[in-house]
Amino acid sequence: MLIRENISLLPYNTFRMDAKAKIFAEYSSVEELRALLEQYKGDPLLHIGAGSNLLFTKDFDGVILHSAMRRARCVSEDADYVWIEAENGLVLDELIAQLCDMGISGLENLSYIPGEVGASAVQNVGAYGVEAKDVIESVRAVSIADGTERIFSNAECQYGYRDSIFKNELRGKYIITHVVYRLNKHFEPKLNYGDLSSEVGSDPTPMSVREAVIRIRQQKLPEVSELGSAGSFFKNPIVPREVYEAISAQYEKVPHYEQEGGIKIPAAWLIEQCGWKGKMMGGAQCYEKQPLVLVNRNNATPEDIVNLAAAICKDVQDKFGITISPEVNYI
Ligand SMILES: Cc1cc2nc3c(=O)[nH]c(=O)nc-3n(C[C@H](O)[C@H](O)[C@H](O)COP(=O)(O)OP(=O)(O)OC[C@H]3O[C@@H](n4cnc5c(N)ncnc54)[C@H](O)[C@@H]3O)c2cc1C
């Protein structure tokens, strides 16, 4: 167990905000996590992964928890599937690389998404037509209130688009410690999204899909090591058909995807139509290659990011009557 006091959170968030935390505590087992929960009972707590979906807007006057549990193991298998249980602190992309290497598929489209296994099951991360919920069998979590363990089935996680029960009624109540994935032994590539199919080429394997996803992402998204960001800052709105039809009557070729409950219009397109692509506010910038991403271009303060996000939301609302909301967690 590692406990440090009054530390800078700069290395712990990909936006590179220099907020401070009163305590930073890292555990290496569920028993250590329980001991920390007991020790800091009543203090404000925040469990983080790689901090790639967080915006620290101020110092955190409490305890930041982080997991150093990073193992994965096979817990079951049959002729078609293998069940892998991964610990919360394992870097998701490292797990995916290992699985692709073994020819085990299901997660390859999520390659190169920053972050750790625990948070990916909170966020229901998604990319290239696949979401974590498609392969999550169950999630093991520890109650912050009393340290008891609970197993949530996939259905009990109430997954939705970048959403789960852990972001809603159980927000701040459980820490996910393990995630069990049901993965395929027989490869069924999912290549219907965007330019993935042409990038992969013929005879796809889990590894060739992973490599193609990484190539595409490297062209479009900022490298975490080079430019601060939290990936897509906003969620893509799902609007009623009438709203989409009213917009497409005014604009040529409005990109859209049929969804349950409405039509998804890429927030990036809405933001670009409002003229924000590449624009800066203070040190924050609407990324020139992908306007859904806000970046820390030049020593941005949290206010710069918050102000830029608010200005973009307002313009999208005024121009299209559509509310876009942040995917990023403001802390
Ligand atoms: C360049 C870039 C590209 C990205 N691309 C994508 C993408 O394609 N698709 C996508 O979905 N996301 C994407 N993201 C967002 C981000 O990678 C994901 O949301 C990721 O799951 C966050 O993981 P993390 O470990 O960094 O979590 P953090 O940012 O540290 O935490 C996220 C949330 O989860 C909570 N949390 C963390 N760990 C636990 C736990 N063990 N138990 C309970 N709660 C916990 C935190 O309190 C917080 O509310 C991108 C981000 C960046 C920077």
PDBQT file of the ligand as one rigid body, heavy atoms in Angstrom, charges set to zero:
ROOT
HETATM    1  C1  LIG A 401      -6.976  10.381 -26.396  1.00  0.00    +0.000 C 
HETATM    2  C2  LIG A 401      -8.194   9.747 -25.762  1.00  0.00    +0.000 A 
HETATM    3  C3  LIG A 401      -9.033   8.944 -26.534  1.00  0.00    +0.000 A 
HETATM    4  C4  LIG A 401     -10.176   8.358 -25.966  1.00  0.00    +0.000 A 
HETATM    5  N1  LIG A 401     -10.967   7.568 -26.749  1.00  0.00    +0.000 NA
HETATM    6  C5  LIG A 401     -12.066   6.983 -26.229  1.00  0.00    +0.000 A 
HETATM    7  C6  LIG A 401     -12.899   6.147 -27.039  1.00  0.00    +0.000 A 
HETATM    8  O1  LIG A 401     -12.634   5.895 -28.208  1.00  0.00    +0.000 OA
HETATM    9  N2  LIG A 401     -14.000   5.607 -26.458  1.00  0.00    +0.000 N 
HETATM   10  C7  LIG A 401     -14.327   5.823 -25.152  1.00  0.00    +0.000 A 
HETATM   11  O2  LIG A 401     -15.339   5.291 -24.694  1.00  0.00    +0.000 OA
HETATM   12  N3  LIG A 401     -13.540   6.611 -24.363  1.00  0.00    +0.000 NA
HETATM   13  C8  LIG A 401     -12.445   7.191 -24.866  1.00  0.00    +0.000 A 
HETATM   14  N4  LIG A 401     -11.656   8.003 -24.081  1.00  0.00    +0.000 N 
HETATM   15  C9  LIG A 401     -12.048   8.269 -22.686  1.00  0.00    +0.000 C 
HETATM   16  C10 LIG A 401     -11.366   7.360 -21.637  1.00  0.00    +0.000 C 
HETATM   17  O3  LIG A 401     -10.255   6.723 -22.182  1.00  0.00    +0.000 OA
HETATM   18  C11 LIG A 401     -12.335   6.324 -21.082  1.00  0.00    +0.000 C 
HETATM   19  O4  LIG A 401     -13.471   6.938 -20.517  1.00  0.00    +0.000 OA
HETATM   20  C12 LIG A 401     -11.668   5.422 -20.026  1.00  0.00    +0.000 C 
HETATM   21  O5  LIG A 401     -12.526   4.357 -19.675  1.00  0.00    +0.000 OA
HETATM   22  C13 LIG A 401     -11.283   6.156 -18.774  1.00  0.00    +0.000 C 
HETATM   23  O6  LIG A 401     -10.479   5.271 -18.020  1.00  0.00    +0.000 OA
HETATM   24  P1  LIG A 401      -9.549   5.779 -16.853  1.00  0.00    +0.000 P 
HETATM   25  O7  LIG A 401      -8.933   4.581 -16.233  1.00  0.00    +0.000 OA
HETATM   26  O8  LIG A 401      -8.627   6.819 -17.338  1.00  0.00    +0.000 OA
HETATM   27  O9  LIG A 401     -10.656   6.394 -15.865  1.00  0.00    +0.000 OA
HETATM   28  P2  LIG A 401     -10.704   7.816 -15.058  1.00  0.00    +0.000 P 
HETATM   29  O10 LIG A 401     -10.693   8.892 -16.055  1.00  0.00    +0.000 OA
HETATM   30  O11 LIG A 401      -9.571   7.794 -14.079  1.00  0.00    +0.000 OA
HETATM   31  O12 LIG A 401     -12.060   7.654 -14.354  1.00  0.00    +0.000 OA
HETATM   32  C14 LIG A 401     -13.267   7.737 -15.070  1.00  0.00    +0.000 C 
HETATM   33  C15 LIG A 401     -14.460   7.587 -14.119  1.00  0.00    +0.000 C 
HETATM   34  O13 LIG A 401     -14.503   6.272 -13.591  1.00  0.00    +0.000 OA
HETATM   35  C16 LIG A 401     -14.444   6.284 -12.166  1.00  0.00    +0.000 C 
HETATM   36  N5  LIG A 401     -13.641   5.119 -11.784  1.00  0.00    +0.000 N 
HETATM   37  C17 LIG A 401     -12.356   4.866 -12.149  1.00  0.00    +0.000 A 
HETATM   38  N6  LIG A 401     -11.988   3.656 -11.708  1.00  0.00    +0.000 NA
HETATM   39  C18 LIG A 401     -13.049   3.138 -11.037  1.00  0.00    +0.000 A 
HETATM   40  C19 LIG A 401     -13.289   1.910 -10.333  1.00  0.00    +0.000 A 
HETATM   41  N7  LIG A 401     -12.361   0.950 -10.277  1.00  0.00    +0.000 N 
HETATM   42  N8  LIG A 401     -14.504   1.738  -9.740  1.00  0.00    +0.000 NA
HETATM   43  C20 LIG A 401     -15.450   2.692  -9.826  1.00  0.00    +0.000 A 
HETATM   44  N9  LIG A 401     -15.291   3.867 -10.473  1.00  0.00    +0.000 NA
HETATM   45  C21 LIG A 401     -14.100   4.080 -11.063  1.00  0.00    +0.000 A 
HETATM   46  C22 LIG A 401     -13.794   7.606 -11.810  1.00  0.00    +0.000 C 
HETATM   47  O14 LIG A 401     -14.134   8.024 -10.520  1.00  0.00    +0.000 OA
HETATM   48  C23 LIG A 401     -14.386   8.507 -12.886  1.00  0.00    +0.000 C 
HETATM   49  O15 LIG A 401     -15.691   8.896 -12.536  1.00  0.00    +0.000 OA
HETATM   50  C24 LIG A 401     -10.492   8.592 -24.603  1.00  0.00    +0.000 A 
HETATM   51  C25 LIG A 401      -9.641   9.389 -23.824  1.00  0.00    +0.000 A 
HETATM   52  C26 LIG A 401      -8.503   9.961 -24.392  1.00  0.00    +0.000 A 
HETATM   53  C27 LIG A 401      -7.605  10.799 -23.542  1.00  0.00    +0.000 C 
ENDROOT
TORSDOF 0
